[in-house]
Amino acid sequence: MISEDGISFDREKIKVIVNWHVPKNVLDVRSFMGITGYYWKFIEGFSRIAYPITSLQKKGNKFGWIEKCEEGFNKLNELLTTRPILKITDPHKDFVVCTNA
């Protein structure tokens, strides 16, 4: 599907994330992090956002979904289901170019 601005996206592909239920146990956390973790390199501060959720997987920790977990879950959900804002680089400011060459 192509949107009005010419950017290609498929709503069916993001439905999985949009409809993901709040994790109820460690297995659910692993499933969610398995899907979202693939995109860590595209989300600035991914590990900081996901830390409250990933810390639930630590051995010996009692599973306790707290407000910080909910905030991280909602933020990741939002970041993975909305398009990033793109803008033209300002040549008068510092910037980093990452390539895979």
Buried (B, 14 or more C-beta within 10 A) or exposed (E): EEEEEEEEEEEEEBEEBEEBEEBEEBEBBBEBBEBBBEEBEEBEEBEEBBEBBBEBEEEEEEEEBEEEBEEBBEBBBEBBBEEEEEEEEEEEEEEEEEEEE
